[in-house]
Amino acid sequence: MDNRTSKINVENVKAGMILGQNIYDNNGNILLSKGIKIRDSYLKKIKDLGIDEILIVNEENDDSYSNHCKTMYHDNSHKKIIFEKTRREAKDFIEKTMKKIYFDNNIDVERLKNIVSNILDNLLSNDEVIISLENLRKVDDYTFEHSVNVCILSLVIGISLGYSYDELLDLGIGAILHDIGKMMVPKEILNKPGPLTAEEYDIVKKHTIYGYEIIKKNSLISEIAAQVVLSHHERPDGCGYPQGKSLDDIHCYSKIVAIADVYDALTSNRTYKSKVDAYEALEYIRTMAGSQFDKEIVKEFIKCIGIYPVGSIVRLNTNEVGLVVDINKFKPNKPIVRILIGNDGRKVTDYIEVDINKNPDVAITSLIHEYKL
């Protein structure tokens, strides 16, 4: 607390006052951001959480501090809202496209390029947009959500690798269409709730060829994007499909999409399996670097996502438990952690965020796979 704010009992707070602190729910998610004007409905929520006192901006500092807070918080929130709108539009477009592809191989390429361009523009203007991948996903919408997520993850890697805008556009188009051939695979096989037989798996593997053939009927889509659709299941050790290519024969875009594809698949709920923690998915990809995935691209991916991805629950050497809320791309083992459980084992109500990179005495000692908050 500084001289711009005062701690006030909630019973004395009135609508129109400016909130001087973030208000979190029991899971550490921000409910109300500092800098907003309080409404009666907000007050009720604060009381329901059992909070007795909050920080309020002093009247003489209303304008300057409110504007400062809006710059810090509102703008970032606005970016994320725009990005969620872009994701929904992309998901709706790919769903409509894939559902009609069985009857009509024509793709609205102009609209497709606009969709991917919008995703790319959002990513380039917001370094923290990767956080929004942690939203809830519907199992029955998996194919369409997955296509968009793979596009986003692939572009994040491409941006990190320094690709040009045009290169990123080709990468994004190939990524968002990578599974388009699955629409030609019988649904009873695609959505089978148990292991596939060898014959069924052979049918599923043909989706890469089906997809490539569909893309080739749309002349405005580049051959590079088409190759992503065809080759995203090729592997450096030569054990992938459909052509059994080895490391040097696989286009780098296909190598990128291969990693994004597996990561999103592992961290999503499916009809036949539950998702794994992001940390476990990253560990799997890391251990498969060299055989299943390109080593250098895996390094770049881990740098982008972080050793402890956003949303991970970790224990610190202070015996506190916290939620990873941001990553450090240059020091992935030193993220920003929001403290949820104090070193006395009790839930905290006034959350603080610790930047481990700026606190050399603080370190993560373990990842907590299951924790009741």
C-alpha positions in Angstrom: 0.0 0.0 0.0 1.3 3.5 -0.8 -0.1 7.1 -0.3 -2.2 6.8 -3.4 -4.4 4.1 -1.7 -6.2 3.5 1.6 -7.4 0.3 3.2 -11.1 0.6 3.8 -13.7 -1.7 5.4 -16.0 -3.0 2.7 -19.0 -1.8 4.6 -17.8 1.8 4.0 -17.0 1.3 0.3 -19.4 3.1 -2.1 -20.1 2.6 -5.8 -17.9 4.8 -8.0 -14.8 4.4 -5.9 -11.6 3.2 -7.6 -10.3 -0.2 -6.7 -6.6 -0.1 -5.7 -5.8 -3.8 -5.8 -6.6 -7.0 -7.8 -9.4 -9.2 -6.3 -8.8 -12.9 -6.8 -11.1 -15.9 -6.5 -10.2 -19.0 -4.5 -8.2 -20.5 -7.4 -6.1 -17.4 -7.8 -7.9 -16.0 -10.9 -8.5 -12.3 -11.2 -12.1 -11.4 -10.6 -11.7 -7.6 -10.5 -8.7 -5.7 -11.7 -7.3 -2.7 -9.9 -8.2 0.6 -11.5 -11.9 -0.2 -12.2 -14.8 1.7 -10.7 -16.7 -0.3 -8.1 -20.3 -1.1 -8.7 -22.8 -2.5 -6.2 -22.7 -5.9 -7.8 -18.9 -5.9 -7.4 -19.3 -5.1 -3.7 -21.6 -8.0 -3.2 -19.1 -10.4 -4.8 -16.3 -9.0 -2.6 -18.4 -9.6 0.5 -19.4 -13.1 -0.7 -15.7 -13.9 -0.8 -15.4 -13.0 2.9 -13.1 -10.1 2.3 -13.4 -7.5 5.0 -11.1 -4.7 3.8 -9.9 -3.6 0.4 -7.6 -0.9 -1.0 -9.3 2.1 -2.5 -7.6 4.9 -4.5 -7.6 8.1 -2.6 -9.8 10.8 -4.2 -7.0 13.2 -5.0 -5.4 10.5 -7.0 -8.5 9.2 -8.8 -7.7 10.3 -12.3 -4.0 9.7 -12.5 -4.0 6.4 -10.7 -7.1 5.1 -12.5 -5.5 5.9 -15.8 -2.2 4.3 -14.7 -4.1 1.1 -13.7 -6.1 1.1 -17.0 -2.8 1.3 -18.9 -1.4 -1.6 -16.9 -4.4 -3.9 -16.8 -7.3 -2.8 -19.0 -5.2 -2.8 -22.2 -3.9 -6.3 -21.7 -7.4 -7.5 -20.9 -8.7 -5.9 -24.0 -6.0 -7.6 -26.1 -7.1 -11.0 -24.7 -10.7 -10.3 -25.4 -9.9 -9.5 -29.0 -7.8 -12.6 -29.2 -10.6 -14.8 -27.9 -13.0 -13.3 -30.5 -10.4 -14.1 -33.2 -10.1 -17.7 -31.9 -13.9 -18.1 -32.0 -14.0 -16.8 -35.5 -11.2 -19.1 -36.6 -12.9 -22.1 -34.9 -16.2 -21.3 -36.5 -14.6 -20.9 -39.9 -12.6 -24.2 -39.8 -15.7 -26.0 -38.4 -17.8 -24.9 -41.4 -15.0 -25.6 -43.8 -14.3 -29.1 -42.6 -17.9 -30.1 -42.3 -18.6 -29.2 -45.9 -15.4 -30.5 -47.3 -16.8 -34.0 -47.8 -19.3 -32.6 -50.3 -17.3 -29.6 -51.6 -13.5 -29.3 -51.8 -13.6 -25.6 -52.3 -12.1 -23.5 -49.5 -12.7 -19.8 -49.1 -9.0 -19.0 -49.3 -9.4 -15.3 -49.0 -11.4 -15.7 -45.7 -8.8 -18.3 -44.6 -5.9 -15.9 -45.1 -7.8 -13.2 -43.2 -8.4 -15.5 -40.3 -4.8 -16.6 -40.0 -3.6 -13.0 -40.5 -5.8 -11.9 -37.6 -4.4 -14.6 -35.4 -0.9 -13.6 -36.4 -1.5 -9.9 -35.8 -2.8 -10.7 -32.3 0.2 -12.8 -31.5 2.7 -10.2 -32.8 1.0 -7.5 -30.6 0.7 -9.5 -27.4 3.6 -11.6 -26.1 1.4 -13.1 -23.3 -1.4 -14.4 -25.6 -0.2 -18.0 -25.2 -1.9 -17.9 -21.8 -5.3 -17.9 -23.4 -4.8 -21.5 -24.6 -5.6 -22.6 -21.0 -9.4 -22.1 -21.6 -11.9 -24.9 -21.4 -12.4 -27.0 -24.5 -15.3 -29.2 -25.5 -14.5 -32.8 -26.3 -17.0 -33.0 -29.1 -15.4 -29.9 -30.7 -11.9 -31.3 -30.4 -11.0 -31.4 -34.1 -11.9 -27.8 -34.7 -10.5 -26.4 -31.4 -7.4 -28.5 -32.0 -6.9 -27.1 -35.5 -6.9 -23.5 -34.2 -4.7 -24.3 -31.2 -2.1 -26.0 -33.4 -2.1 -22.9 -35.7 -1.5 -20.6 -32.7 1.2 -22.8 -31.2 2.9 -23.2 -34.6 2.9 -19.4 -35.1 4.3 -18.8 -31.6 7.3 -21.1 -32.5 7.6 -19.5 -36.0 7.7 -16.0 -34.5 10.3 -17.1 -32.0 12.4 -18.5 -34.9 12.3 -15.1 -36.6 10.2 -16.0 -39.7 8.9 -13.2 -41.9 5.2 -12.3 -42.0 4.7 -14.1 -45.3 6.5 -17.2 -44.0 4.3 -17.1 -40.9 1.2 -16.8 -43.0 2.1 -20.0 -45.0 2.9 -21.8 -41.7 -0.3 -20.7 -40.1 -2.5 -21.8 -43.1 -0.8 -25.2 -43.2 -1.2 -25.6 -39.5 -4.9 -24.7 -39.3 -5.6 -27.0 -42.2 -3.3 -29.8 -41.0 -6.2 -32.2 -40.1 -8.6 -31.3 -42.8 -8.3 -34.8 -44.3 -9.8 -36.3 -41.2 -13.2 -35.3 -42.5 -12.8 -38.1 -45.1 -12.1 -40.7 -42.3 -15.3 -42.5 -41.1 -16.5 -41.0 -37.8 -16.9 -44.3 -36.1 -13.1 -44.8 -36.5 -12.1 -41.2 -35.7 -14.2 -41.0 -32.5 -13.7 -44.6 -31.4 -13.6 -44.7 -27.6 -11.0 -47.4 -27.4 -7.7 -48.5 -29.1 -7.7 -48.7 -32.9 -7.1 -51.9 -34.7 -4.1 -52.0 -37.2 -6.5 -51.7 -40.1 -8.3 -48.8 -38.5 -5.1 -47.0 -37.8 -4.0 -47.5 -41.5 -7.3 -45.7 -42.5 -6.7 -42.8 -40.0 -3.1 -42.4 -41.4 -4.6 -41.7 -44.8 -5.9 -38.3 -43.6 -2.6 -36.7 -44.5 -3.0 -37.8 -48.1 -6.7 -36.9 -48.2 -5.9 -33.5 -46.9 -3.1 -32.9 -49.4 -5.4 -33.8 -52.2 -8.0 -31.4 -51.0 -5.5 -28.5 -50.7 -4.1 -29.2 -54.2 -7.6 -28.5 -55.5 -7.4 -25.0 -54.1 -4.7 -23.3 -56.3 -4.5 -20.2 -54.1 -3.0 -22.2 -51.2 0.8 -22.5 -51.5 2.6 -25.8 -52.0 4.5 -25.2 -48.7 1.2 -25.1 -46.8 0.1 -28.2 -48.6 3.3 -30.0 -47.6 2.5 -29.2 -43.9 -0.9 -31.0 -44.4 0.9 -34.0 -46.0 3.9 -34.3 -43.8 3.1 -33.2 -40.2 3.2 -36.9 -39.1 6.7 -37.5 -40.7 9.4 -38.0 -38.1 13.2 -37.4 -38.0 13.9 -41.1 -37.4 12.0 -42.1 -40.6 9.3 -43.9 -38.7 6.5 -41.4 -39.6 3.9 -41.4 -42.4 2.8 -41.3 -45.1 6.2 -41.3 -46.9 8.6 -42.3 -44.2 10.7 -39.2 -44.7 13.8 -38.6 -42.4 15.1 -35.4 -40.8 16.6 -33.5 -43.7 13.7 -34.3 -46.1 11.0 -32.9 -43.8 10.1 -29.2 -44.3 10.8 -27.1 -41.2 7.1 -26.0 -41.1 6.0 -29.7 -40.9 8.5 -30.2 -38.0 6.9 -27.2 -36.2 3.4 -28.4 -36.7 4.3 -31.9 -35.6 5.3 -30.6 -32.2 2.3 -28.3 -31.8 0.0 -31.1 -32.9 1.2 -33.6 -30.3 1.4 -31.0 -27.5 -2.2 -29.8 -28.0 -3.4 -33.4 -28.4 -1.7 -34.5 -25.1 -3.1 -31.5 -23.2 -6.7 -31.9 -24.5 -9.5 -34.3 -23.3 -10.5 -36.8 -25.9 -13.3 -39.3 -26.2 -10.9 -42.1 -25.4 -8.4 -40.5 -23.0 -8.0 -37.7 -20.4 -5.5 -34.9 -20.9 -2.1 -34.8 -19.2 -0.6 -31.8 -17.5 1.3 -29.4 -19.7 4.5 -30.3 -17.9 4.1 -33.9 -18.7 3.4 -33.1 -22.4 6.5 -31.0 -22.5 8.6 -33.7 -20.9 7.3 -36.2 -23.4 8.2 -33.9 -26.3 11.6 -33.2 -24.8 12.5 -36.9 -24.4 11.4 -37.5 -28.0 13.6 -34.8 -29.4 15.9 -36.2 -32.1 13.7 -39.2 -32.9 10.2 -38.0 -33.1 10.8 -34.2 -33.2 13.5 -31.8 -34.4 15.9 -31.1 -31.5 16.4 -27.4 -32.3 12.7 -26.7 -32.7 11.9 -28.5 -29.4 14.4 -26.2 -27.7 12.6 -23.2 -29.2 9.2 -24.6 -28.2 10.2 -25.1 -24.6 11.6 -21.6 -24.5 8.2 -20.3 -25.7 6.0 -22.4 -23.4 8.4 -22.6 -20.4 9.5 -25.5 -18.4 6.7 -24.7 -16.0 3.8 -23.7 -18.4 1.3 -21.1 -17.4 -1.3 -22.8 -15.2 1.2 -25.1 -13.5 1.0 -25.5 -9.7 4.4 -25.5 -8.1 6.0 -25.7 -4.6 8.7 -23.2 -3.7 11.7 -23.6 -1.5 9.9 -21.3 0.9 7.3 -24.1 1.3 4.7 -21.9 -0.4 2.5 -23.2 -3.2 1.8 -21.1 -6.2 0.3 -20.8 -9.7 2.6 -20.0 -12.6 1.0 -16.9 -14.2 3.8 -15.9 -16.6 7.0 -17.3 -18.1 10.4 -16.0 -18.7 11.4 -17.0 -22.3 15.1 -16.5 -21.6 15.1 -18.2 -18.2 12.3 -20.8 -18.4 13.0 -22.2 -15.0 12.3 -18.8 -13.4 8.6 -17.9 -14.1 6.3 -15.5 -12.2 4.4 -17.3 -9.5 1.2 -16.2 -7.8 1.3 -17.4 -4.2 -1.9 -19.3 -3.3 -0.8 -21.2 -0.1 1.4 -19.7 2.5 4.3 -21.4 4.2 2.0 -22.1 7.1 -0.2 -24.3 4.8 -3.1 -21.9 4.7 -4.8 -20.3 1.7 -3.8 -16.6 1.3 -6.4 -14.0 0.6 -4.2 -11.1 -0.5 -2.3 -12.7 -3.4 1.2 -11.6 -4.3 3.1 -12.5 -7.4 6.8 -13.5 -7.1 9.1 -13.0 -10.1 11.6 -15.8 -9.4 14.1 -14.3 -11.8 14.2 -11.1 -9.6 14.3 -13.1 -6.3 17.5 -15.2 -6.3 16.6 -16.7 -2.9 13.4 -18.2 -4.3 13.3 -21.3 -6.4 10.8 -24.0 -7.6 11.4 -27.3 -5.9 8.7 -29.4 -7.5 5.7 -29.4 -9.8 2.5 -30.5 -8.1 0.4 -32.7 -10.4 -2.7 -32.8 -8.2 -3.4 -30.2 -5.5 -6.7 -29.3 -3.8 -6.8 -25.6 -3.6 
